[in-house]
Amino acid sequence: MAEHSKSRIQAEAAFLKTQTQSLSRNRVLSEAESLTQARDANTARLKEQRLRKEAQERTGSAVVSAKNLP
């Protein structure tokens, strides 16, 4: 195996360190984005349920009010 100069070995070590940090950062960002998407989907689902419930309550109260009219 050919021997490499000390500066080349240091350069390769620095490159591997930078590459590892970059991959770790990308993984963390990907996980954070996945969590954000899951949270947004859950928020949208809950909002839809709340709006549906409020619409049913308005419809139900309108029917009750109409029955109470003379």
Long-range contacts (C-beta under 8 A, 24 or more apart in sequence): none
